[in-house]
Amino acid sequence: MKNQLTVILAILLFFGTAGFSFAVKPGEQLSDPKLEQRARTISKGLRCVVCQNQSIDDSDAELAGDMRKLVRERILAGDSDQQVKDFMVERYGNFVLMKPPLAVNTLGLWLSPVLFILIGVGLFWHVSRRKPQTKKPIDTDETEHRLEEVLNKMKKN
C-alpha cells in the first residue's frame, strides 16, 4: 500500500508540474507573487530572439534570461504591462512579440504563409495541366535490324 501511494504521488507530482516552465531560475523570480505573475504573463508573449519559436518564459537561452531580467526590472520600476512590451519592442523590434501587430513593416510575417500556399497551389495546377509526353511506339523491325548490325560487328571483331 505504501509503495502504491508513493507511485501515485510521483505521478501526480510529474503531471502537476508538466505545464510548469523550468526556464525561469529561482534567482530571477520576484518576491511579490503578483508581480512575478505579471512578469510571467508578459514573458509568455515575448519571443526569444535566439530560439525564435519559444517565448522567453520557456527558453533556456542566455539571452532569454537577460530579457526576462529586463522585464522584471521594468515591472519593479513601475511600468505597466504595455510599457514593458513597448520597451522590448523598441529594443528588439516587432519580431520580439509572439503575436506581432498587423502593420506595414510586419506584412511579410502575416502574408508569407498565404503566399507560400498560393505558390504551391499554382505549381500543382501548372504541373497537373501539362500534357503527358507520349512515347514514340517502338518499331520492332527497325530494332531487330539494328540488333543484327550490332551482333555482326561483334562477330567480326
Chimera marker file (.cmm) of the C-alpha trace (Angstrom):
<marker_set name="trace">
<marker id="1" x="0.000" y="0.000" z="0.000" r="1" g="1" b="0" radius="0.5"/>
<marker id="2" x="2.851" y="2.381" z="0.875" r="1" g="1" b="0" radius="0.5"/>
<marker id="3" x="4.569" y="1.696" z="-2.483" r="1" g="1" b="0" radius="0.5"/>
<marker id="4" x="1.340" y="2.363" z="-4.374" r="1" g="1" b="0" radius="0.5"/>
<marker id="5" x="0.902" y="5.675" z="-2.561" r="1" g="1" b="0" radius="0.5"/>
<marker id="6" x="4.487" y="6.650" z="-3.439" r="1" g="1" b="0" radius="0.5"/>
<marker id="7" x="3.899" y="5.847" z="-7.113" r="1" g="1" b="0" radius="0.5"/>
<marker id="8" x="0.632" y="7.797" z="-7.176" r="1" g="1" b="0" radius="0.5"/>
<marker id="9" x="2.286" y="10.813" z="-5.536" r="1" g="1" b="0" radius="0.5"/>
<marker id="10" x="5.176" y="10.651" z="-8.015" r="1" g="1" b="0" radius="0.5"/>
<marker id="11" x="2.760" y="10.545" z="-10.955" r="1" g="1" b="0" radius="0.5"/>
<marker id="12" x="0.728" y="13.463" z="-9.572" r="1" g="1" b="0" radius="0.5"/>
<marker id="13" x="3.892" y="15.454" z="-8.991" r="1" g="1" b="0" radius="0.5"/>
<marker id="14" x="5.105" y="14.761" z="-12.527" r="1" g="1" b="0" radius="0.5"/>
<marker id="15" x="1.834" y="15.673" z="-14.232" r="1" g="1" b="0" radius="0.5"/>
<marker id="16" x="1.195" y="18.551" z="-11.864" r="1" g="1" b="0" radius="0.5"/>
<marker id="17" x="4.404" y="20.231" z="-12.961" r="1" g="1" b="0" radius="0.5"/>
<marker id="18" x="4.144" y="19.281" z="-16.660" r="1" g="1" b="0" radius="0.5"/>
<marker id="19" x="2.923" y="22.740" z="-17.630" r="1" g="1" b="0" radius="0.5"/>
<marker id="20" x="5.435" y="24.491" z="-15.376" r="1" g="1" b="0" radius="0.5"/>
<marker id="21" x="8.352" y="26.131" z="-17.129" r="1" g="1" b="0" radius="0.5"/>
<marker id="22" x="11.774" y="25.341" z="-15.692" r="1" g="1" b="0" radius="0.5"/>
<marker id="23" x="13.498" y="28.033" z="-17.763" r="1" g="1" b="0" radius="0.5"/>
<marker id="24" x="12.900" y="30.705" z="-15.137" r="1" g="1" b="0" radius="0.5"/>
<marker id="25" x="15.574" y="30.318" z="-12.474" r="1" g="1" b="0" radius="0.5"/>
<marker id="26" x="14.607" y="30.755" z="-8.803" r="1" g="1" b="0" radius="0.5"/>
<marker id="27" x="17.017" y="33.702" z="-8.514" r="1" g="1" b="0" radius="0.5"/>
<marker id="28" x="15.178" y="35.516" z="-11.317" r="1" g="1" b="0" radius="0.5"/>
<marker id="29" x="11.775" y="35.355" z="-9.659" r="1" g="1" b="0" radius="0.5"/>
<marker id="30" x="10.333" y="38.388" z="-7.933" r="1" g="1" b="0" radius="0.5"/>
<marker id="31" x="9.450" y="38.095" z="-4.258" r="1" g="1" b="0" radius="0.5"/>
<marker id="32" x="5.946" y="39.521" z="-4.775" r="1" g="1" b="0" radius="0.5"/>
<marker id="33" x="3.780" y="36.742" z="-6.300" r="1" g="1" b="0" radius="0.5"/>
<marker id="34" x="1.511" y="39.236" z="-8.110" r="1" g="1" b="0" radius="0.5"/>
<marker id="35" x="4.465" y="40.984" z="-9.762" r="1" g="1" b="0" radius="0.5"/>
<marker id="36" x="6.005" y="37.612" z="-10.638" r="1" g="1" b="0" radius="0.5"/>
<marker id="37" x="2.736" y="36.523" z="-12.240" r="1" g="1" b="0" radius="0.5"/>
<marker id="38" x="2.714" y="39.742" z="-14.306" r="1" g="1" b="0" radius="0.5"/>
<marker id="39" x="6.303" y="39.092" z="-15.370" r="1" g="1" b="0" radius="0.5"/>
<marker id="40" x="5.462" y="35.521" z="-16.377" r="1" g="1" b="0" radius="0.5"/>
<marker id="41" x="2.403" y="36.647" z="-18.355" r="1" g="1" b="0" radius="0.5"/>
<marker id="42" x="4.409" y="39.304" z="-20.210" r="1" g="1" b="0" radius="0.5"/>
<marker id="43" x="7.296" y="36.856" z="-20.803" r="1" g="1" b="0" radius="0.5"/>
<marker id="44" x="4.953" y="34.328" z="-22.411" r="1" g="1" b="0" radius="0.5"/>
<marker id="45" x="4.036" y="36.963" z="-25.013" r="1" g="1" b="0" radius="0.5"/>
<marker id="46" x="7.654" y="37.786" z="-25.900" r="1" g="1" b="0" radius="0.5"/>
<marker id="47" x="9.681" y="35.720" z="-28.377" r="1" g="1" b="0" radius="0.5"/>
<marker id="48" x="13.224" y="34.596" z="-27.667" r="1" g="1" b="0" radius="0.5"/>
<marker id="49" x="15.264" y="36.186" z="-30.441" r="1" g="1" b="0" radius="0.5"/>
<marker id="50" x="17.744" y="33.305" z="-30.291" r="1" g="1" b="0" radius="0.5"/>
<marker id="51" x="15.293" y="30.371" z="-30.302" r="1" g="1" b="0" radius="0.5"/>
<marker id="52" x="12.642" y="32.200" z="-32.375" r="1" g="1" b="0" radius="0.5"/>
<marker id="53" x="9.983" y="29.564" z="-31.754" r="1" g="1" b="0" radius="0.5"/>
<marker id="54" x="9.824" y="29.859" z="-27.971" r="1" g="1" b="0" radius="0.5"/>
<marker id="55" x="8.735" y="32.549" z="-25.595" r="1" g="1" b="0" radius="0.5"/>
<marker id="56" x="11.375" y="33.962" z="-23.265" r="1" g="1" b="0" radius="0.5"/>
<marker id="57" x="9.435" y="32.306" z="-20.439" r="1" g="1" b="0" radius="0.5"/>
<marker id="58" x="10.109" y="28.852" z="-21.959" r="1" g="1" b="0" radius="0.5"/>
<marker id="59" x="13.602" y="29.389" z="-23.377" r="1" g="1" b="0" radius="0.5"/>
<marker id="60" x="16.812" y="28.329" z="-21.654" r="1" g="1" b="0" radius="0.5"/>
<marker id="61" x="18.930" y="30.605" z="-23.866" r="1" g="1" b="0" radius="0.5"/>
<marker id="62" x="21.166" y="33.072" z="-22.064" r="1" g="1" b="0" radius="0.5"/>
<marker id="63" x="19.681" y="35.995" z="-23.978" r="1" g="1" b="0" radius="0.5"/>
<marker id="64" x="16.165" y="34.898" z="-22.969" r="1" g="1" b="0" radius="0.5"/>
<marker id="65" x="17.312" y="35.038" z="-19.344" r="1" g="1" b="0" radius="0.5"/>
<marker id="66" x="18.601" y="38.569" z="-19.900" r="1" g="1" b="0" radius="0.5"/>
<marker id="67" x="15.287" y="39.509" z="-21.493" r="1" g="1" b="0" radius="0.5"/>
<marker id="68" x="13.362" y="38.052" z="-18.531" r="1" g="1" b="0" radius="0.5"/>
<marker id="69" x="15.526" y="40.151" z="-16.183" r="1" g="1" b="0" radius="0.5"/>
<marker id="70" x="14.726" y="43.269" z="-18.241" r="1" g="1" b="0" radius="0.5"/>
<marker id="71" x="11.005" y="42.539" z="-17.961" r="1" g="1" b="0" radius="0.5"/>
<marker id="72" x="11.286" y="42.195" z="-14.179" r="1" g="1" b="0" radius="0.5"/>
<marker id="73" x="13.385" y="45.363" z="-13.897" r="1" g="1" b="0" radius="0.5"/>
<marker id="74" x="10.773" y="47.330" z="-15.852" r="1" g="1" b="0" radius="0.5"/>
<marker id="75" x="7.981" y="45.948" z="-13.648" r="1" g="1" b="0" radius="0.5"/>
<marker id="76" x="9.893" y="46.887" z="-10.488" r="1" g="1" b="0" radius="0.5"/>
<marker id="77" x="10.445" y="50.365" z="-11.979" r="1" g="1" b="0" radius="0.5"/>
<marker id="78" x="6.656" y="50.746" z="-12.071" r="1" g="1" b="0" radius="0.5"/>
<marker id="79" x="5.996" y="50.221" z="-15.794" r="1" g="1" b="0" radius="0.5"/>
<marker id="80" x="2.615" y="48.899" z="-16.900" r="1" g="1" b="0" radius="0.5"/>
<marker id="81" x="2.414" y="45.681" z="-18.931" r="1" g="1" b="0" radius="0.5"/>
<marker id="82" x="2.051" y="47.696" z="-22.141" r="1" g="1" b="0" radius="0.5"/>
<marker id="83" x="5.016" y="49.916" z="-21.257" r="1" g="1" b="0" radius="0.5"/>
<marker id="84" x="7.168" y="46.813" z="-20.698" r="1" g="1" b="0" radius="0.5"/>
<marker id="85" x="6.110" y="45.405" z="-24.074" r="1" g="1" b="0" radius="0.5"/>
<marker id="86" x="6.718" y="48.766" z="-25.755" r="1" g="1" b="0" radius="0.5"/>
<marker id="87" x="10.194" y="48.909" z="-24.204" r="1" g="1" b="0" radius="0.5"/>
<marker id="88" x="11.019" y="45.421" z="-25.502" r="1" g="1" b="0" radius="0.5"/>
<marker id="89" x="9.653" y="46.244" z="-28.981" r="1" g="1" b="0" radius="0.5"/>
<marker id="90" x="11.702" y="49.453" z="-29.042" r="1" g="1" b="0" radius="0.5"/>
<marker id="91" x="14.792" y="47.452" z="-28.166" r="1" g="1" b="0" radius="0.5"/>
<marker id="92" x="14.250" y="44.301" z="-30.301" r="1" g="1" b="0" radius="0.5"/>
<marker id="93" x="11.606" y="45.264" z="-32.875" r="1" g="1" b="0" radius="0.5"/>
<marker id="94" x="8.123" y="43.809" z="-33.508" r="1" g="1" b="0" radius="0.5"/>
<marker id="95" x="9.669" y="40.387" z="-34.060" r="1" g="1" b="0" radius="0.5"/>
<marker id="96" x="10.025" y="40.031" z="-30.279" r="1" g="1" b="0" radius="0.5"/>
<marker id="97" x="6.241" y="39.809" z="-29.931" r="1" g="1" b="0" radius="0.5"/>
<marker id="98" x="4.768" y="36.320" z="-30.206" r="1" g="1" b="0" radius="0.5"/>
<marker id="99" x="1.770" y="37.949" z="-31.921" r="1" g="1" b="0" radius="0.5"/>
<marker id="100" x="3.179" y="40.915" z="-33.855" r="1" g="1" b="0" radius="0.5"/>
<marker id="101" x="0.713" y="43.657" z="-34.851" r="1" g="1" b="0" radius="0.5"/>
<marker id="102" x="-0.518" y="43.921" z="-38.413" r="1" g="1" b="0" radius="0.5"/>
<marker id="103" x="1.444" y="46.870" z="-39.779" r="1" g="1" b="0" radius="0.5"/>
<marker id="104" x="3.252" y="47.816" z="-42.963" r="1" g="1" b="0" radius="0.5"/>
<marker id="105" x="6.590" y="46.531" z="-41.673" r="1" g="1" b="0" radius="0.5"/>
<marker id="106" x="5.066" y="43.207" z="-40.494" r="1" g="1" b="0" radius="0.5"/>
<marker id="107" x="3.041" y="42.414" z="-43.600" r="1" g="1" b="0" radius="0.5"/>
<marker id="108" x="5.688" y="39.911" z="-44.656" r="1" g="1" b="0" radius="0.5"/>
<marker id="109" x="5.217" y="37.965" z="-41.417" r="1" g="1" b="0" radius="0.5"/>
<marker id="110" x="1.452" y="37.842" z="-41.881" r="1" g="1" b="0" radius="0.5"/>
<marker id="111" x="1.273" y="37.297" z="-45.642" r="1" g="1" b="0" radius="0.5"/>
<marker id="112" x="4.128" y="34.842" z="-46.201" r="1" g="1" b="0" radius="0.5"/>
<marker id="113" x="2.094" y="31.734" z="-45.230" r="1" g="1" b="0" radius="0.5"/>
<marker id="114" x="-0.673" y="32.745" z="-47.652" r="1" g="1" b="0" radius="0.5"/>
<marker id="115" x="1.905" y="33.475" z="-50.356" r="1" g="1" b="0" radius="0.5"/>
<marker id="116" x="3.536" y="30.059" z="-49.932" r="1" g="1" b="0" radius="0.5"/>
<marker id="117" x="0.155" y="28.332" z="-50.135" r="1" g="1" b="0" radius="0.5"/>
<marker id="118" x="-0.743" y="30.241" z="-53.307" r="1" g="1" b="0" radius="0.5"/>
<marker id="119" x="2.605" y="29.375" z="-54.898" r="1" g="1" b="0" radius="0.5"/>
<marker id="120" x="2.097" y="25.701" z="-54.018" r="1" g="1" b="0" radius="0.5"/>
<marker id="121" x="-1.427" y="25.658" z="-55.451" r="1" g="1" b="0" radius="0.5"/>
<marker id="122" x="-0.191" y="27.427" z="-58.605" r="1" g="1" b="0" radius="0.5"/>
<marker id="123" x="2.628" y="24.920" z="-59.091" r="1" g="1" b="0" radius="0.5"/>
<marker id="124" x="0.264" y="21.997" z="-58.541" r="1" g="1" b="0" radius="0.5"/>
<marker id="125" x="-2.203" y="23.445" z="-61.065" r="1" g="1" b="0" radius="0.5"/>
<marker id="126" x="0.561" y="24.084" z="-63.621" r="1" g="1" b="0" radius="0.5"/>
<marker id="127" x="2.011" y="20.581" z="-63.306" r="1" g="1" b="0" radius="0.5"/>
<marker id="128" x="-1.377" y="18.872" z="-63.395" r="1" g="1" b="0" radius="0.5"/>
<marker id="129" x="-2.408" y="20.743" z="-66.570" r="1" g="1" b="0" radius="0.5"/>
<marker id="130" x="0.685" y="19.714" z="-68.524" r="1" g="1" b="0" radius="0.5"/>
<marker id="131" x="0.071" y="17.211" z="-71.277" r="1" g="1" b="0" radius="0.5"/>
<marker id="132" x="1.791" y="13.918" z="-70.676" r="1" g="1" b="0" radius="0.5"/>
<marker id="133" x="4.582" y="13.281" z="-73.114" r="1" g="1" b="0" radius="0.5"/>
<marker id="134" x="3.711" y="10.389" z="-75.373" r="1" g="1" b="0" radius="0.5"/>
<marker id="135" x="6.435" y="7.958" z="-76.235" r="1" g="1" b="0" radius="0.5"/>
<marker id="136" x="7.109" y="7.020" z="-79.813" r="1" g="1" b="0" radius="0.5"/>
<marker id="137" x="5.974" y="3.461" z="-80.436" r="1" g="1" b="0" radius="0.5"/>
<marker id="138" x="8.816" y="1.022" z="-80.833" r="1" g="1" b="0" radius="0.5"/>
<marker id="139" x="9.358" y="-0.172" z="-84.420" r="1" g="1" b="0" radius="0.5"/>
<marker id="140" x="10.236" y="-3.822" z="-83.934" r="1" g="1" b="0" radius="0.5"/>
<marker id="141" x="11.541" y="-4.298" z="-87.493" r="1" g="1" b="0" radius="0.5"/>
<marker id="142" x="13.963" y="-1.395" z="-87.116" r="1" g="1" b="0" radius="0.5"/>
<marker id="143" x="15.052" y="-2.627" z="-83.706" r="1" g="1" b="0" radius="0.5"/>
<marker id="144" x="15.732" y="-6.124" z="-84.995" r="1" g="1" b="0" radius="0.5"/>
<marker id="145" x="17.722" y="-4.725" z="-87.904" r="1" g="1" b="0" radius="0.5"/>
<marker id="146" x="19.884" y="-2.586" z="-85.603" r="1" g="1" b="0" radius="0.5"/>
<marker id="147" x="20.399" y="-5.512" z="-83.254" r="1" g="1" b="0" radius="0.5"/>
<marker id="148" x="21.593" y="-7.688" z="-86.139" r="1" g="1" b="0" radius="0.5"/>
<marker id="149" x="24.057" y="-4.967" z="-87.188" r="1" g="1" b="0" radius="0.5"/>
<marker id="150" x="25.490" y="-4.775" z="-83.699" r="1" g="1" b="0" radius="0.5"/>
<marker id="151" x="25.805" y="-8.547" z="-83.456" r="1" g="1" b="0" radius="0.5"/>
<marker id="152" x="27.502" y="-8.768" z="-86.857" r="1" g="1" b="0" radius="0.5"/>
<marker id="153" x="30.015" y="-6.081" z="-85.836" r="1" g="1" b="0" radius="0.5"/>
<marker id="154" x="30.765" y="-8.010" z="-82.653" r="1" g="1" b="0" radius="0.5"/>
<marker id="155" x="31.333" y="-11.248" z="-84.615" r="1" g="1" b="0" radius="0.5"/>
<marker id="156" x="33.794" y="-9.508" z="-86.932" r="1" g="1" b="0" radius="0.5"/>
<marker id="157" x="35.832" y="-8.169" z="-84.037" r="1" g="1" b="0" radius="0.5"/>
<link id1="1" id2="2" r="1" g="1" b="0" radius="0.2"/>
<link id1="2" id2="3" r="1" g="1" b="0" radius="0.2"/>
<link id1="3" id2="4" r="1" g="1" b="0" radius="0.2"/>
<link id1="4" id2="5" r="1" g="1" b="0" radius="0.2"/>
<link id1="5" id2="6" r="1" g="1" b="0" radius="0.2"/>
<link id1="6" id2="7" r="1" g="1" b="0" radius="0.2"/>
<link id1="7" id2="8" r="1" g="1" b="0" radius="0.2"/>
<link id1="8" id2="9" r="1" g="1" b="0" radius="0.2"/>
<link id1="9" id2="10" r="1" g="1" b="0" radius="0.2"/>
<link id1="10" id2="11" r="1" g="1" b="0" radius="0.2"/>
<link id1="11" id2="12" r="1" g="1" b="0" radius="0.2"/>
<link id1="12" id2="13" r="1" g="1" b="0" radius="0.2"/>
<link id1="13" id2="14" r="1" g="1" b="0" radius="0.2"/>
<link id1="14" id2="15" r="1" g="1" b="0" radius="0.2"/>
<link id1="15" id2="16" r="1" g="1" b="0" radius="0.2"/>
<link id1="16" id2="17" r="1" g="1" b="0" radius="0.2"/>
<link id1="17" id2="18" r="1" g="1" b="0" radius="0.2"/>
<link id1="18" id2="19" r="1" g="1" b="0" radius="0.2"/>
<link id1="19" id2="20" r="1" g="1" b="0" radius="0.2"/>
<link id1="20" id2="21" r="1" g="1" b="0" radius="0.2"/>
<link id1="21" id2="22" r="1" g="1" b="0" radius="0.2"/>
<link id1="22" id2="23" r="1" g="1" b="0" radius="0.2"/>
<link id1="23" id2="24" r="1" g="1" b="0" radius="0.2"/>
<link id1="24" id2="25" r="1" g="1" b="0" radius="0.2"/>
<link id1="25" id2="26" r="1" g="1" b="0" radius="0.2"/>
<link id1="26" id2="27" r="1" g="1" b="0" radius="0.2"/>
<link id1="27" id2="28" r="1" g="1" b="0" radius="0.2"/>
<link id1="28" id2="29" r="1" g="1" b="0" radius="0.2"/>
<link id1="29" id2="30" r="1" g="1" b="0" radius="0.2"/>
<link id1="30" id2="31" r="1" g="1" b="0" radius="0.2"/>
<link id1="31" id2="32" r="1" g="1" b="0" radius="0.2"/>
<link id1="32" id2="33" r="1" g="1" b="0" radius="0.2"/>
<link id1="33" id2="34" r="1" g="1" b="0" radius="0.2"/>
<link id1="34" id2="35" r="1" g="1" b="0" radius="0.2"/>
<link id1="35" id2="36" r="1" g="1" b="0" radius="0.2"/>
<link id1="36" id2="37" r="1" g="1" b="0" radius="0.2"/>
<link id1="37" id2="38" r="1" g="1" b="0" radius="0.2"/>
<link id1="38" id2="39" r="1" g="1" b="0" radius="0.2"/>
<link id1="39" id2="40" r="1" g="1" b="0" radius="0.2"/>
<link id1="40" id2="41" r="1" g="1" b="0" radius="0.2"/>
<link id1="41" id2="42" r="1" g="1" b="0" radius="0.2"/>
<link id1="42" id2="43" r="1" g="1" b="0" radius="0.2"/>
<link id1="43" id2="44" r="1" g="1" b="0" radius="0.2"/>
<link id1="44" id2="45" r="1" g="1" b="0" radius="0.2"/>
<link id1="45" id2="46" r="1" g="1" b="0" radius="0.2"/>
<link id1="46" id2="47" r="1" g="1" b="0" radius="0.2"/>
<link id1="47" id2="48" r="1" g="1" b="0" radius="0.2"/>
<link id1="48" id2="49" r="1" g="1" b="0" radius="0.2"/>
<link id1="49" id2="50" r="1" g="1" b="0" radius="0.2"/>
<link id1="50" id2="51" r="1" g="1" b="0" radius="0.2"/>
<link id1="51" id2="52" r="1" g="1" b="0" radius="0.2"/>
<link id1="52" id2="53" r="1" g="1" b="0" radius="0.2"/>
<link id1="53" id2="54" r="1" g="1" b="0" radius="0.2"/>
<link id1="54" id2="55" r="1" g="1" b="0" radius="0.2"/>
<link id1="55" id2="56" r="1" g="1" b="0" radius="0.2"/>
<link id1="56" id2="57" r="1" g="1" b="0" radius="0.2"/>
<link id1="57" id2="58" r="1" g="1" b="0" radius="0.2"/>
<link id1="58" id2="59" r="1" g="1" b="0" radius="0.2"/>
<link id1="59" id2="60" r="1" g="1" b="0" radius="0.2"/>
<link id1="60" id2="61" r="1" g="1" b="0" radius="0.2"/>
<link id1="61" id2="62" r="1" g="1" b="0" radius="0.2"/>
<link id1="62" id2="63" r="1" g="1" b="0" radius="0.2"/>
<link id1="63" id2="64" r="1" g="1" b="0" radius="0.2"/>
<link id1="64" id2="65" r="1" g="1" b="0" radius="0.2"/>
<link id1="65" id2="66" r="1" g="1" b="0" radius="0.2"/>
<link id1="66" id2="67" r="1" g="1" b="0" radius="0.2"/>
<link id1="67" id2="68" r="1" g="1" b="0" radius="0.2"/>
<link id1="68" id2="69" r="1" g="1" b="0" radius="0.2"/>
<link id1="69" id2="70" r="1" g="1" b="0" radius="0.2"/>
<link id1="70" id2="71" r="1" g="1" b="0" radius="0.2"/>
<link id1="71" id2="72" r="1" g="1" b="0" radius="0.2"/>
<link id1="72" id2="73" r="1" g="1" b="0" radius="0.2"/>
<link id1="73" id2="74" r="1" g="1" b="0" radius="0.2"/>
<link id1="74" id2="75" r="1" g="1" b="0" radius="0.2"/>
<link id1="75" id2="76" r="1" g="1" b="0" radius="0.2"/>
<link id1="76" id2="77" r="1" g="1" b="0" radius="0.2"/>
<link id1="77" id2="78" r="1" g="1" b="0" radius="0.2"/>
<link id1="78" id2="79" r="1" g="1" b="0" radius="0.2"/>
<link id1="79" id2="80" r="1" g="1" b="0" radius="0.2"/>
<link id1="80" id2="81" r="1" g="1" b="0" radius="0.2"/>
<link id1="81" id2="82" r="1" g="1" b="0" radius="0.2"/>
<link id1="82" id2="83" r="1" g="1" b="0" radius="0.2"/>
<link id1="83" id2="84" r="1" g="1" b="0" radius="0.2"/>
<link id1="84" id2="85" r="1" g="1" b="0" radius="0.2"/>
<link id1="85" id2="86" r="1" g="1" b="0" radius="0.2"/>
<link id1="86" id2="87" r="1" g="1" b="0" radius="0.2"/>
<link id1="87" id2="88" r="1" g="1" b="0" radius="0.2"/>
<link id1="88" id2="89" r="1" g="1" b="0" radius="0.2"/>
<link id1="89" id2="90" r="1" g="1" b="0" radius="0.2"/>
<link id1="90" id2="91" r="1" g="1" b="0" radius="0.2"/>
<link id1="91" id2="92" r="1" g="1" b="0" radius="0.2"/>
<link id1="92" id2="93" r="1" g="1" b="0" radius="0.2"/>
<link id1="93" id2="94" r="1" g="1" b="0" radius="0.2"/>
<link id1="94" id2="95" r="1" g="1" b="0" radius="0.2"/>
<link id1="95" id2="96" r="1" g="1" b="0" radius="0.2"/>
<link id1="96" id2="97" r="1" g="1" b="0" radius="0.2"/>
<link id1="97" id2="98" r="1" g="1" b="0" radius="0.2"/>
<link id1="98" id2="99" r="1" g="1" b="0" radius="0.2"/>
<link id1="99" id2="100" r="1" g="1" b="0" radius="0.2"/>
<link id1="100" id2="101" r="1" g="1" b="0" radius="0.2"/>
<link id1="101" id2="102" r="1" g="1" b="0" radius="0.2"/>
<link id1="102" id2="103" r="1" g="1" b="0" radius="0.2"/>
<link id1="103" id2="104" r="1" g="1" b="0" radius="0.2"/>
<link id1="104" id2="105" r="1" g="1" b="0" radius="0.2"/>
<link id1="105" id2="106" r="1" g="1" b="0" radius="0.2"/>
<link id1="106" id2="107" r="1" g="1" b="0" radius="0.2"/>
<link id1="107" id2="108" r="1" g="1" b="0" radius="0.2"/>
<link id1="108" id2="109" r="1" g="1" b="0" radius="0.2"/>
<link id1="109" id2="110" r="1" g="1" b="0" radius="0.2"/>
<link id1="110" id2="111" r="1" g="1" b="0" radius="0.2"/>
<link id1="111" id2="112" r="1" g="1" b="0" radius="0.2"/>
<link id1="112" id2="113" r="1" g="1" b="0" radius="0.2"/>
<link id1="113" id2="114" r="1" g="1" b="0" radius="0.2"/>
<link id1="114" id2="115" r="1" g="1" b="0" radius="0.2"/>
<link id1="115" id2="116" r="1" g="1" b="0" radius="0.2"/>
<link id1="116" id2="117" r="1" g="1" b="0" radius="0.2"/>
<link id1="117" id2="118" r="1" g="1" b="0" radius="0.2"/>
<link id1="118" id2="119" r="1" g="1" b="0" radius="0.2"/>
<link id1="119" id2="120" r="1" g="1" b="0" radius="0.2"/>
<link id1="120" id2="121" r="1" g="1" b="0" radius="0.2"/>
<link id1="121" id2="122" r="1" g="1" b="0" radius="0.2"/>
<link id1="122" id2="123" r="1" g="1" b="0" radius="0.2"/>
<link id1="123" id2="124" r="1" g="1" b="0" radius="0.2"/>
<link id1="124" id2="125" r="1" g="1" b="0" radius="0.2"/>
<link id1="125" id2="126" r="1" g="1" b="0" radius="0.2"/>
<link id1="126" id2="127" r="1" g="1" b="0" radius="0.2"/>
<link id1="127" id2="128" r="1" g="1" b="0" radius="0.2"/>
<link id1="128" id2="129" r="1" g="1" b="0" radius="0.2"/>
<link id1="129" id2="130" r="1" g="1" b="0" radius="0.2"/>
<link id1="130" id2="131" r="1" g="1" b="0" radius="0.2"/>
<link id1="131" id2="132" r="1" g="1" b="0" radius="0.2"/>
<link id1="132" id2="133" r="1" g="1" b="0" radius="0.2"/>
<link id1="133" id2="134" r="1" g="1" b="0" radius="0.2"/>
<link id1="134" id2="135" r="1" g="1" b="0" radius="0.2"/>
<link id1="135" id2="136" r="1" g="1" b="0" radius="0.2"/>
<link id1="136" id2="137" r="1" g="1" b="0" radius="0.2"/>
<link id1="137" id2="138" r="1" g="1" b="0" radius="0.2"/>
<link id1="138" id2="139" r="1" g="1" b="0" radius="0.2"/>
<link id1="139" id2="140" r="1" g="1" b="0" radius="0.2"/>
<link id1="140" id2="141" r="1" g="1" b="0" radius="0.2"/>
<link id1="141" id2="142" r="1" g="1" b="0" radius="0.2"/>
<link id1="142" id2="143" r="1" g="1" b="0" radius="0.2"/>
<link id1="143" id2="144" r="1" g="1" b="0" radius="0.2"/>
<link id1="144" id2="145" r="1" g="1" b="0" radius="0.2"/>
<link id1="145" id2="146" r="1" g="1" b="0" radius="0.2"/>
<link id1="146" id2="147" r="1" g="1" b="0" radius="0.2"/>
<link id1="147" id2="148" r="1" g="1" b="0" radius="0.2"/>
<link id1="148" id2="149" r="1" g="1" b="0" radius="0.2"/>
<link id1="149" id2="150" r="1" g="1" b="0" radius="0.2"/>
<link id1="150" id2="151" r="1" g="1" b="0" radius="0.2"/>
<link id1="151" id2="152" r="1" g="1" b="0" radius="0.2"/>
<link id1="152" id2="153" r="1" g="1" b="0" radius="0.2"/>
<link id1="153" id2="154" r="1" g="1" b="0" radius="0.2"/>
<link id1="154" id2="155" r="1" g="1" b="0" radius="0.2"/>
<link id1="155" id2="156" r="1" g="1" b="0" radius="0.2"/>
<link id1="156" id2="157" r="1" g="1" b="0" radius="0.2"/>
</marker_set>
